[in-house]
Structures are given as C-alpha cells and as structure tokens.
Amino acid sequence: MEMAAAMVTVAIQQPNPPRYSSRYWAGVLGAVCVILLSGCGSSKVSQCNQLAEVVNQTQGFMQDFETEIQAFSENAAQVKNLDDIKAAATQYTTAVDKVVTNLDGLVGDLESISLKDETLNQFRGNYVEVVRGFSAALQEASQAMDLVVNVQSEAELPAKIEESQQQTVNAVASIESLSQTEAQLINEVNAYCGAAQPTASPTPPATTPAPGQ
C-alpha cells in the first residue's frame, strides 16, 4: 500500500475561466485529479501531493463563494428601493470578506508545508504571493462596495455607485494579471510533478452591474 501510494501524484487543476468584474469575483477553482507518476522518486511525489492537496482546498470554499455571488447577482437584479440595494451590497461584501479570510488561511497552510525540493519550494513561495495578491484585490473590491452599503439617501446613490466602480479598476487589473501568473505557475508545477493538464483558453471579463444600476 505504501509503495502504491508513492507512485501517485495529485495534480493542481487550472481554474476555470473566471468571471471578473467590479461586481462579480471568482478566484481559484481547484479539483483533485489523480494520475500515475513514472520516473520520479517517492519523496518528490509526496511533496508534490502535499502541495497540490493544499492548493486544491480552494475547491470547496470557492464553490461556496460562487454560490453566494450568484445569489447576490440575482438579488441585485430585483432591487426596488434603497434598503434593497444596501442589503444586496452587504450580501456582496460579506461573501467577499469570507473568501478573503479563506484565502488568508490558505496562505498559512501553504507556508506550513515542509518542502525540501527547491523547485517546489520556489513554486510555493510564488503561489503564496499570487494568493496574497488575490486577497488584497478582493479587499479593495469589498471596500469599494462599502460605499454603497453606507449610502445615506437615494439622491447620493448614483454618485456613490460611480465612485465605487472607479475604485474597483485597479482591483480588476490586478486580478486579471494575477490570473495569468497563476495559470503559468500551475502549468509549471504540474509539468514538474509529471501531472501536466491542458490549460483552458482565457475568456474576456464579464460585466456585472452594481445593485440598483
């Protein structure tokens, strides 16, 4: 059983083409894919598996995030008054803040892995920086939506929505750039571990309006 386990590696699956916009964020969608590994020592296999299993934790919390953001989108499309708009915006910031907490936890889990392989260690460090970048960009998006959450009257709502959208420009650019870096890193580590997978073709970002727009 131990020998059989040593001959198995877990691949890090590329995230599906994400729906990035000032109101619709997706992050890493991971899935576990097991294949036989040949021509590689068991120590390297074990370290590859440790790293992949931690990265692939995103499968669960990112699916939850997608569900919560989809619910936000549906609610935002049906708002009728200021209270509805603020409630939808709060739903959005709650979902984003939750996934930021999960991403920060992922960083801790990645940093706790003991990796002696220098190549995998370098990948881990680069991937940690990507995850931190996603977290920072999402926090920026949440803060922008807080402008809508805290709006005091319908008269000031259009200006606050415009201000909120302007503040998300940098976050959108950051996430698009980080997504490309992430895809490259995942390709590299899967190839190094003997678990390369095809990369999905990127799609242009979708646009999801703010509630009440």
LOBA-438316 format. One line per field, with one value per residue: z, x, y of N, C-alpha, C in turn. Coordinates in nm, 4 decimals, always signed. Atoms other than C-alpha are relative to their C-alpha. Layout:
npz (Z,...)
npx (X,...)
npy (Y,...)
capz (Z,...)
capx (X,...)
capy (Y,...)
cpz (Z,...)
cpx (X,...)
cpy (Y,...)
! end
This chain:
npz (+0.0000,-0.0053,+0.1282,+0.0952,-0.0285,+0.0415,+0.1448,+0.0383,-0.0249,+0.0124,+0.0846,-0.0273,+0.1197,+0.0354,-0.0279,+0.1152,+0.0352,-0.1029,+0.0343,-0.0773,+0.0265,-0.1234,-0.0861,+0.0061,-0.0163,-0.0205,-0.0250,+0.0423,-0.0112,+0.0066,-0.0052,-0.0140,+0.1113,-0.0360,+0.1117,-0.0341,+0.0264,+0.0283,+0.0082,-0.1023,-0.1316,-0.0883,-0.0782,+0.0846,+0.0151,-0.1252,-0.0112,+0.1015,-0.0508,-0.1109,+0.0540,+0.0795,-0.0857,-0.0666,+0.1007,+0.0433,-0.1016,+0.0513,+0.0658,-0.0848,-0.0366,+0.1179,+0.0458,-0.0883,+0.0384,+0.1254,-0.0319,-0.0703,+0.0945,+0.0889,-0.0745,+0.0008,+0.1330,+0.0163,-0.0864,+0.0503,+0.1188,-0.0392,-0.1015,+0.0257,-0.0746,-0.0572,-0.0964,+0.0765,+0.0590,-0.1066,-0.0448,+0.1006,-0.0112,-0.1221,+0.0336,+0.0791,-0.0824,-0.0918,+0.0759,+0.0341,-0.1229,-0.0400,+0.0852,-0.0339,-0.1191,+0.0448,+0.0738,-0.0988,-0.0630,+0.0970,-0.0081,-0.1184,+0.0267,+0.0960,-0.0658,-0.1021,+0.0635,-0.0011,+0.1346,+0.0151,+0.1422,+0.0227,+0.1033,-0.0603,-0.0995,+0.0735,+0.0468,-0.1158,-0.0298,+0.1057,-0.0069,-0.1174,+0.0410,+0.0835,-0.0877,-0.0738,+0.0940,+0.0135,-0.1248,-0.0059,+0.1013,-0.0449,-0.1082,+0.0646,+0.0564,-0.1105,-0.0498,+0.0982,-0.0150,-0.1263,+0.0309,+0.0274,-0.1259,-0.0933,+0.0598,-0.0908,+0.0673,+0.1417,+0.0774,+0.0124,+0.0450,+0.1289,-0.0156,-0.0776,+0.0875,+0.0927,-0.0768,-0.0306,+0.1214,+0.0292,-0.0952,+0.0308,+0.1225,-0.0332,-0.0453,+0.1200,+0.0708,-0.0803,+0.0059,+0.1340,+0.0079,-0.0898,+0.0594,+0.0990,-0.0744,-0.0636,+0.1028,+0.0352,-0.1127,-0.0088,+0.1105,-0.0295,-0.1067,+0.0479,+0.0906,-0.0827,-0.0759,+0.0923,-0.0030,+0.0832,+0.0507,+0.0985,-0.0520,+0.0655,+0.0665,-0.0781,+0.0562,-0.0487,-0.1205,+0.0137,-0.0728,-0.0833,-0.0594,-0.1430,-0.0273,+0.0218,+0.1199)
npx (+0.0828,-0.0853,-0.0663,+0.1002,+0.0277,-0.1158,+0.0011,+0.1162,-0.0146,+0.1227,-0.0222,+0.0730,+0.0766,+0.0118,+0.1320,+0.0842,-0.0028,+0.0768,+0.0868,-0.0507,+0.0522,+0.0069,+0.1058,+0.0094,-0.1361,-0.0237,-0.1416,-0.0553,+0.0870,-0.0893,+0.0587,-0.1038,-0.0107,-0.1044,-0.0552,-0.1211,-0.1227,-0.1124,-0.1291,-0.0149,-0.0180,+0.1156,-0.0062,+0.0526,+0.1428,+0.0653,+0.0018,+0.0948,+0.1340,+0.0274,+0.0236,+0.1227,+0.1164,+0.0278,+0.0520,+0.1316,+0.1008,+0.0831,+0.1190,+0.1175,+0.0428,+0.0283,+0.1343,+0.0924,-0.0074,+0.0745,+0.1423,+0.0395,-0.0029,+0.1133,+0.1169,-0.0084,+0.0360,+0.1450,+0.0646,-0.0300,+0.0814,+0.1410,+0.0139,+0.1090,-0.0192,-0.1331,-0.0267,-0.0323,-0.1327,-0.0994,-0.0003,-0.0736,-0.1407,-0.0502,-0.0145,-0.1229,-0.1194,-0.0101,-0.0545,-0.1393,-0.0795,-0.0125,-0.0971,-0.1304,-0.0439,-0.0404,-0.1255,-0.1045,-0.0253,-0.0734,-0.1394,-0.0581,-0.0152,-0.1093,-0.1272,-0.0284,-0.0469,-0.1447,-0.0441,-0.1444,-0.0275,-0.0177,+0.0921,+0.1326,-0.0047,+0.0093,+0.1379,+0.0829,-0.0193,+0.0628,+0.1451,+0.0427,+0.0093,+0.1200,+0.1167,+0.0039,+0.0453,+0.1440,+0.0614,-0.0068,+0.0897,+0.1374,+0.0251,+0.0220,+0.1344,+0.0951,+0.0012,+0.0714,+0.1429,+0.0430,+0.0523,+0.1426,+0.0603,+0.0108,+0.0674,+0.1023,+0.1254,+0.0069,-0.0532,-0.1451,-0.0316,-0.0715,-0.1385,-0.0719,-0.0212,-0.1062,-0.1249,-0.0310,-0.0505,-0.1323,-0.0954,-0.0245,-0.0796,-0.1291,+0.0222,+0.0257,-0.1270,-0.0856,+0.0476,-0.0265,-0.1433,-0.0284,+0.0556,-0.0966,-0.1149,+0.0429,+0.0088,-0.1370,-0.0578,+0.0627,-0.0549,-0.1386,-0.0115,+0.0573,-0.0988,-0.1118,+0.0444,+0.0450,+0.1460,+0.0438,+0.1363,+0.0255,+0.0429,+0.1184,-0.0217,+0.0579,+0.1117,-0.0012,+0.0791,+0.1398,+0.0362,+0.1178,+0.0248,+0.0259,+0.1431,+0.0689,-0.0474)
npy (-0.1199,-0.1178,-0.0144,-0.0467,-0.1407,-0.0791,-0.0123,-0.0801,-0.1423,-0.0777,-0.1166,-0.1230,-0.0298,-0.1401,-0.0578,-0.0279,-0.1425,-0.0700,-0.1125,-0.1124,-0.1329,-0.0770,+0.0537,+0.1457,+0.0490,+0.1414,+0.0214,+0.1264,+0.1166,+0.1146,+0.1329,+0.1010,+0.0935,+0.0944,+0.0741,+0.0733,-0.0743,+0.0877,-0.0655,-0.1040,+0.0582,-0.0084,-0.1225,-0.1063,+0.0260,-0.0374,-0.1455,-0.0477,+0.0257,-0.0916,-0.1330,+0.0004,+0.0180,-0.1276,-0.0926,+0.0448,-0.0310,-0.1096,+0.0530,-0.0139,-0.1346,-0.0816,+0.0378,-0.0716,-0.1409,-0.0124,+0.0097,-0.1222,-0.1115,+0.0190,-0.0462,-0.1465,-0.0490,+0.0152,-0.0983,-0.1341,-0.0238,-0.0163,-0.1043,-0.0942,-0.1241,-0.0163,+0.1070,+0.1206,-0.0189,+0.0118,+0.1391,+0.0770,-0.0377,+0.0640,+0.1417,+0.0098,-0.0212,+0.1134,+0.1122,-0.0293,+0.0034,+0.1404,+0.0684,-0.0576,+0.0738,+0.1331,-0.0136,-0.0251,+0.1295,+0.0803,-0.0435,+0.0642,+0.1435,+0.0164,-0.0297,+0.1016,+0.1234,+0.0203,+0.0359,+0.0013,-0.0180,-0.1436,-0.0460,-0.0077,-0.1066,-0.1257,-0.0103,-0.0325,-0.1417,-0.0801,+0.0160,-0.0764,-0.1400,-0.0124,+0.0073,-0.1265,-0.1012,+0.0168,-0.0446,-0.1459,-0.0556,+0.0230,-0.0952,-0.1291,+0.0050,-0.0058,-0.1375,-0.0813,+0.0256,-0.0607,-0.1330,+0.0189,+0.0457,-0.1121,-0.1154,-0.0513,-0.0367,+0.0351,-0.1121,+0.0129,+0.1345,+0.0075,-0.0436,+0.1004,+0.1150,-0.0383,-0.0011,+0.1389,+0.0635,-0.0548,+0.0564,+0.1411,+0.0123,+0.0598,+0.1376,+0.0805,+0.0154,+0.0877,+0.1373,+0.0511,+0.0294,+0.1117,+0.1218,+0.0469,+0.0521,+0.1243,+0.1043,+0.0364,+0.0740,+0.1325,+0.0785,+0.0343,+0.0997,+0.1259,+0.0593,+0.0450,+0.1168,+0.1036,+0.0016,-0.1122,+0.0056,-0.1040,-0.1292,-0.0532,-0.1272,-0.1092,-0.0738,-0.1370,-0.0192,-0.0372,-0.1212,+0.0154,-0.1314,-0.0136,+0.0012,-0.1248,-0.0687)
capz (+0.0000,+0.0839,-0.2431,-0.4403,-0.2667,-0.3514,-0.7204,-0.7207,-0.7598,-0.7253,-0.9993,-0.9449,-1.1871,-1.3749,-1.2596,-1.4949,-1.6921,-1.4171,-1.4270,-1.3117,-1.2883,-1.0373,-0.9024,-0.9765,-0.8480,-0.8826,-0.7717,-0.7908,-0.8700,-0.7828,-0.8282,-0.7438,-1.0350,-0.9602,-1.2180,-1.2132,-1.1970,-1.3569,-1.3397,-1.0156,-0.6621,-0.3839,-0.1835,-0.4714,-0.5256,-0.1599,-0.1679,-0.4920,-0.3320,-0.0170,-0.2179,-0.4566,-0.1786,-0.0014,-0.3186,-0.4104,-0.0828,-0.2790,-0.4489,-0.1526,-0.0440,-0.3967,-0.4919,-0.1882,-0.2944,-0.6455,-0.4989,-0.2712,-0.5508,-0.7785,-0.5085,-0.4820,-0.8576,-0.8515,-0.5595,-0.7120,-1.0283,-0.8282,-0.6012,-0.5648,-0.3161,-0.1248,+0.1507,-0.1069,-0.2717,+0.0576,+0.1563,-0.1725,-0.1350,+0.2189,+0.0891,-0.1568,+0.0976,+0.3393,+0.0705,-0.0347,+0.3221,+0.3880,+0.0878,+0.1804,+0.5209,+0.3470,+0.1144,+0.4100,+0.5737,+0.2549,+0.2774,+0.6284,+0.5164,+0.2222,+0.4415,+0.6925,+0.4374,+0.4786,+0.1293,+0.0779,-0.3012,-0.4076,-0.7186,-0.5269,-0.2524,-0.5067,-0.6577,-0.3125,-0.2494,-0.5851,-0.5367,-0.1898,-0.3447,-0.6007,-0.3299,-0.1257,-0.4354,-0.4874,-0.1232,-0.1441,-0.4645,-0.3209,-0.0073,-0.2328,-0.4081,-0.0766,+0.0428,-0.2802,-0.2306,+0.1243,-0.0329,-0.1495,+0.1821,+0.3677,+0.1335,+0.3227,+0.0599,-0.2881,-0.4046,-0.3399,-0.4655,-0.8330,-0.7310,-0.4774,-0.7328,-0.9782,-0.7111,-0.6151,-0.9736,-1.0188,-0.7093,-0.8494,-1.1633,-1.0001,-0.8392,-1.1755,-1.3391,-1.0523,-1.0640,-1.4408,-1.4141,-1.1171,-1.3043,-1.5840,-1.3367,-1.1533,-1.4740,-1.5615,-1.2140,-1.2147,-1.5578,-1.4382,-1.1176,-1.2865,-1.5551,-1.2911,-1.0929,-1.4057,-1.3836,-1.6618,-1.7675,-2.0612,-1.9968,-2.0672,-2.3114,-2.1352,-2.1875,-2.1564,-1.8239,-1.7909,-1.6611,-1.3712,-1.2630,-0.9074,-0.7346,-0.8441,-1.1645)
capx (+0.0000,+0.2808,+0.4598,+0.1406,+0.0768,+0.4278,+0.3527,+0.0541,+0.0621,-0.2150,-0.2366,-0.3347,-0.6147,-0.6230,-0.9057,-1.1982,-1.2161,-1.3241,-1.5953,-1.4091,-1.5739,-1.6306,-1.9268,-1.8523,-1.5408,-1.4238,-1.0968,-0.9186,-1.1383,-0.9381,-1.0117,-0.8210,-0.7017,-0.5028,-0.2696,+0.0176,+0.3608,+0.6604,+1.0300,+1.0106,+1.1252,+0.8737,+0.9993,+0.9249,+0.5875,+0.4995,+0.5940,+0.4014,+0.0974,+0.1265,+0.1433,-0.1370,-0.3698,-0.3348,-0.3841,-0.6860,-0.8570,-0.9884,-1.2382,-1.4727,-1.4654,-1.4543,-1.7647,-1.9386,-1.8207,-1.9587,-2.2944,-2.3050,-2.2086,-2.4702,-2.7301,-2.6073,-2.6430,-2.9987,-3.0944,-2.9231,-3.1289,-3.4524,-3.3855,-3.6733,-3.5526,-3.2501,-3.2845,-3.2846,-2.9739,-2.7873,-2.8911,-2.7587,-2.4346,-2.3947,-2.4500,-2.1666,-1.9188,-1.9992,-1.9244,-1.6030,-1.4803,-1.5444,-1.3419,-1.0613,-1.0448,-1.0263,-0.7503,-0.5522,-0.5935,-0.4690,-0.1513,-0.0916,-0.1483,+0.0895,+0.3592,+0.3272,+0.4160,+0.7645,+0.9193,+1.2810,+1.2582,+1.3921,+1.1737,+0.8551,+0.9614,+1.0039,+0.6653,+0.5081,+0.6583,+0.5420,+0.1951,+0.1682,+0.2362,-0.0406,-0.2896,-0.1965,-0.2499,-0.5976,-0.6782,-0.5649,-0.7583,-1.0752,-1.0404,-1.0181,-1.3380,-1.5145,-1.4130,-1.5446,-1.8820,-1.8919,-1.9524,-2.2881,-2.3562,-2.3100,-2.5014,-2.7452,-3.0018,-3.1208,-3.0110,-2.6445,-2.6672,-2.5671,-2.2524,-2.1579,-2.2064,-1.9851,-1.7197,-1.7390,-1.6864,-1.3885,-1.2247,-1.2520,-1.0490,-0.7164,-0.8606,-0.9867,-0.6488,-0.4683,-0.6880,-0.6555,-0.2758,-0.2666,-0.4840,-0.2284,+0.0552,-0.1401,-0.2073,+0.1615,+0.2661,+0.0166,+0.1341,+0.4933,+0.4377,+0.2120,+0.4747,+0.7485,+0.5449,+0.4538,+0.0889,+0.0509,-0.3036,-0.4443,-0.4982,-0.8408,-0.8461,-0.8992,-1.2198,-1.2681,-1.4039,-1.7795,-1.9519,-2.1963,-2.3599,-2.3846,-2.7220,-2.9614,-2.7758)
capy (+0.0000,+0.2427,+0.1667,+0.2169,+0.5468,+0.6627,+0.6187,+0.8528,+1.2271,+1.4803,+1.7417,+2.1023,+2.1733,+2.5001,+2.7317,+2.7647,+3.0905,+3.3313,+3.5954,+3.9028,+4.2416,+4.5160,+4.3190,+3.9556,+3.7921,+3.4411,+3.3001,+2.9757,+2.6731,+2.3639,+1.9952,+1.6825,+1.4712,+1.1552,+1.0020,+0.7523,+0.9092,+0.7408,+0.8225,+1.0202,+0.9456,+0.8886,+1.1878,+1.4228,+1.2562,+1.3041,+1.6707,+1.7253,+1.5677,+1.7777,+2.0975,+2.0032,+1.8917,+2.2263,+2.4311,+2.2195,+2.3114,+2.6068,+2.3776,+2.3865,+2.7493,+2.8915,+2.6916,+2.8385,+3.1843,+3.1345,+3.0337,+3.3378,+3.5781,+3.4247,+3.4876,+3.8467,+3.8932,+3.7614,+3.9850,+4.2880,+4.2450,+4.2688,+4.5658,+4.8117,+5.0696,+5.1936,+4.9358,+4.6552,+4.7995,+4.8279,+4.4752,+4.3351,+4.5289,+4.3955,+4.0438,+4.1025,+4.2395,+3.9555,+3.6962,+3.8684,+3.9147,+3.5461,+3.4297,+3.6713,+3.5016,+3.1642,+3.2842,+3.4151,+3.0748,+2.9103,+3.1181,+2.9869,+2.6285,+2.6698,+2.8182,+2.5326,+2.2628,+2.1192,+2.1163,+2.0124,+2.0193,+2.3595,+2.3832,+2.3076,+2.5449,+2.8226,+2.7462,+2.7575,+3.0999,+3.2346,+3.0923,+3.2448,+3.5844,+3.5259,+3.4281,+3.7333,+3.9436,+3.7978,+3.8650,+4.2276,+4.2912,+4.1396,+4.3517,+4.6548,+4.5466,+4.4956,+4.8409,+4.9879,+4.8193,+4.9525,+5.2925,+5.1577,+4.9835,+5.3117,+5.5396,+5.7613,+5.8556,+5.7667,+6.1126,+6.0337,+5.6744,+5.7338,+5.9210,+5.6522,+5.3750,+5.5634,+5.6156,+5.2503,+5.1388,+5.3694,+5.2235,+4.8720,+4.9479,+4.8654,+4.5530,+4.4267,+4.4875,+4.3140,+4.0052,+3.9718,+3.9887,+3.7502,+3.5008,+3.4821,+3.4363,+3.1691,+2.9740,+2.9798,+2.8642,+2.5779,+2.4643,+2.4674,+2.2711,+2.0146,+1.9604,+1.9327,+1.6803,+1.4837,+1.5832,+1.8408,+1.9193,+2.1188,+2.4872,+2.6338,+2.9214,+3.2534,+3.4486,+3.8226,+3.9508,+3.9735,+4.2849,+4.2633,+4.5907,+4.7136,+4.6761,+4.9439,+5.0252)
cpz (+0.0000,-0.1335,-0.1047,+0.0200,-0.0489,-0.1502,-0.0503,+0.0301,-0.0243,-0.0812,+0.0505,-0.1277,-0.0254,+0.0377,-0.1279,-0.0363,+0.0945,-0.0537,+0.0864,-0.0432,+0.1324,+0.0948,+0.0023,+0.0015,+0.0114,+0.0210,-0.0499,+0.0174,-0.0154,-0.0002,+0.0063,-0.1176,+0.0288,-0.1241,+0.0476,-0.0413,-0.0233,-0.0054,+0.1031,+0.1368,+0.0901,+0.0835,-0.0780,-0.0185,+0.1237,+0.0142,-0.1020,+0.0501,+0.1132,-0.0514,-0.0747,+0.0882,+0.0737,-0.0989,-0.0382,+0.1075,-0.0486,-0.0641,+0.0826,+0.0231,-0.1204,-0.0614,+0.0851,-0.0370,-0.1281,+0.0267,+0.0655,-0.0940,-0.1017,+0.0670,+0.0069,-0.1340,-0.0222,+0.0836,-0.0519,-0.1217,+0.0348,+0.1040,-0.0397,+0.0720,+0.0615,+0.0979,-0.0707,-0.0569,+0.1059,+0.0513,-0.0981,+0.0078,+0.1229,-0.0226,-0.0770,+0.0885,+0.0996,-0.0697,-0.0316,+0.1239,+0.0468,-0.0841,+0.0229,+0.1229,-0.0376,-0.0759,+0.0950,+0.0750,-0.0908,+0.0013,+0.1189,-0.0215,-0.0963,+0.0679,+0.1037,-0.0589,+0.0062,-0.1369,-0.0075,-0.1456,-0.0318,-0.1032,+0.0547,+0.1042,-0.0663,-0.0535,+0.1138,+0.0331,-0.1026,+0.0083,+0.1203,-0.0363,-0.0869,+0.0873,+0.0818,-0.0902,-0.0228,+0.1224,+0.0077,-0.0993,+0.0407,+0.1166,-0.0561,-0.0590,+0.1087,+0.0555,-0.0955,+0.0137,+0.1303,-0.0211,-0.0265,+0.1275,+0.0909,-0.0563,+0.0870,-0.0672,-0.1466,-0.0869,-0.0222,-0.0565,-0.1342,+0.0116,+0.0752,-0.0838,-0.0978,+0.0700,+0.0314,-0.1211,-0.0343,+0.0900,-0.0289,-0.1212,+0.0275,+0.0434,-0.1190,-0.0743,+0.0738,-0.0133,-0.1379,-0.0156,+0.0862,-0.0571,-0.1036,+0.0677,+0.0632,-0.1001,-0.0392,+0.1105,+0.0093,-0.1117,+0.0336,+0.1063,-0.0428,-0.0932,+0.0810,+0.0769,-0.0896,-0.0073,-0.0818,-0.0524,-0.1016,+0.0658,-0.0770,-0.0633,+0.0797,-0.0717,+0.0571,+0.1223,-0.0315,+0.0809,+0.0759,+0.0712,+0.1496,+0.0238,-0.0212,-0.1250,-0.1217)
cpx (+0.0865,+0.0697,-0.0964,-0.0284,+0.1134,+0.0026,-0.1191,+0.0274,-0.1320,+0.0294,-0.0787,-0.0723,-0.0065,-0.1391,-0.0763,+0.0085,-0.0889,-0.0845,+0.0410,-0.0681,-0.0038,-0.1046,-0.0037,+0.1394,-0.0016,+0.1487,+0.0425,-0.1038,+0.0883,-0.0760,+0.1125,-0.0050,+0.1172,+0.0466,+0.1219,+0.1200,+0.1133,+0.1281,+0.0220,+0.0091,-0.1184,+0.0006,-0.0574,-0.1499,-0.0753,-0.0103,-0.0945,-0.1428,-0.0368,-0.0371,-0.1322,-0.1240,-0.0366,-0.0593,-0.1429,-0.1073,-0.0957,-0.1286,-0.1254,-0.0415,-0.0239,-0.1355,-0.1059,-0.0059,-0.0784,-0.1506,-0.0498,-0.0031,-0.1128,-0.1289,-0.0025,-0.0466,-0.1511,-0.0756,+0.0201,-0.0855,-0.1458,-0.0201,-0.1067,+0.0192,+0.1396,+0.0347,+0.0373,+0.1419,+0.1083,+0.0092,+0.0782,+0.1496,+0.0643,+0.0213,+0.1304,+0.1244,+0.0193,+0.0639,+0.1477,+0.0888,+0.0230,+0.1061,+0.1401,+0.0576,+0.0493,+0.1328,+0.1169,+0.0350,+0.0790,+0.1483,+0.0691,+0.0241,+0.1157,+0.1353,+0.0377,+0.0506,+0.1526,+0.0432,+0.1522,+0.0413,+0.0040,-0.0982,-0.1411,-0.0068,-0.0124,-0.1412,-0.0918,+0.0102,-0.0671,-0.1521,-0.0576,-0.0159,-0.1229,-0.1253,-0.0137,-0.0481,-0.1499,-0.0718,-0.0040,-0.0963,-0.1460,-0.0352,-0.0273,-0.1412,-0.1068,-0.0111,-0.0736,-0.1507,-0.0540,-0.0532,-0.1500,-0.0720,-0.0299,-0.0682,-0.1195,-0.1331,+0.0050,+0.0602,+0.1508,+0.0423,+0.0743,+0.1477,+0.0822,+0.0274,+0.1135,+0.1355,+0.0455,+0.0613,+0.1401,+0.1063,+0.0325,+0.0910,+0.1331,-0.0145,-0.0222,+0.1305,+0.0920,-0.0421,+0.0243,+0.1467,+0.0369,-0.0505,+0.0956,+0.1226,-0.0325,-0.0024,+0.1388,+0.0647,-0.0556,+0.0489,+0.1400,+0.0099,-0.0605,+0.0968,+0.1171,-0.0351,-0.0470,-0.1495,-0.0573,-0.1401,-0.0199,-0.0518,-0.1200,+0.0322,-0.0657,-0.1156,+0.0011,-0.0891,-0.1435,-0.0260,-0.1301,-0.0249,-0.0201,-0.1499,-0.0580,+0.0425,-0.0760)
cpy (+0.1253,+0.0216,+0.0527,+0.1477,+0.0884,+0.0227,+0.0803,+0.1465,+0.0702,+0.1250,+0.1190,+0.0376,+0.1495,+0.0506,+0.0214,+0.1466,+0.0797,+0.1129,+0.1175,+0.1280,+0.0729,-0.0554,-0.1524,-0.0595,-0.1512,-0.0180,-0.1346,-0.1101,-0.1229,-0.1310,-0.1012,-0.0957,-0.0917,-0.0749,-0.0766,+0.0818,-0.0978,+0.0813,+0.1076,-0.0657,+0.0227,+0.1275,+0.1173,-0.0166,+0.0464,+0.1508,+0.0633,-0.0152,+0.0954,+0.1384,+0.0064,-0.0100,+0.1282,+0.0993,-0.0366,+0.0134,+0.1082,-0.0496,+0.0246,+0.1435,+0.0897,-0.0368,+0.0694,+0.1481,+0.0252,-0.0004,+0.1286,+0.1205,-0.0117,+0.0472,+0.1525,+0.0567,-0.0063,+0.1031,+0.1419,+0.0345,+0.0287,+0.1106,+0.1015,+0.1334,+0.0020,-0.1116,-0.1304,+0.0075,-0.0194,-0.1440,-0.0874,+0.0296,-0.0636,-0.1488,-0.0240,+0.0121,-0.1145,-0.1196,+0.0216,-0.0076,-0.1439,-0.0705,+0.0566,-0.0708,-0.1392,+0.0041,+0.0256,-0.1286,-0.0924,+0.0357,-0.0670,-0.1483,-0.0261,+0.0192,-0.1053,-0.1315,-0.0062,-0.0520,+0.0099,+0.0197,+0.1493,+0.0550,+0.0154,+0.1112,+0.1370,+0.0206,+0.0411,+0.1487,+0.0899,-0.0077,+0.0745,+0.1470,+0.0242,+0.0009,+0.1281,+0.1141,-0.0063,+0.0551,+0.1522,+0.0642,-0.0154,+0.0914,+0.1389,+0.0069,+0.0108,+0.1418,+0.0934,-0.0188,+0.0555,+0.1421,-0.0062,-0.0424,+0.1187,+0.1236,+0.0415,+0.0322,-0.0402,+0.1105,-0.0142,-0.1355,-0.0040,+0.0385,-0.1039,-0.1252,+0.0292,-0.0014,-0.1421,-0.0702,+0.0492,-0.0612,-0.1460,-0.0181,-0.0680,-0.1459,-0.0923,-0.0271,-0.0962,-0.1456,-0.0607,-0.0387,-0.1203,-0.1320,-0.0584,-0.0593,-0.1341,-0.1150,-0.0493,-0.0836,-0.1414,-0.0905,-0.0505,-0.1086,-0.1327,-0.0713,-0.0569,-0.1273,-0.1137,-0.0102,+0.1144,-0.0232,+0.1101,+0.1262,+0.0506,+0.1337,+0.1102,+0.0670,+0.1392,+0.0153,+0.0399,+0.1279,-0.0230,+0.1309,-0.0058,-0.0026,+0.1398,+0.0733,-0.0470)
! end
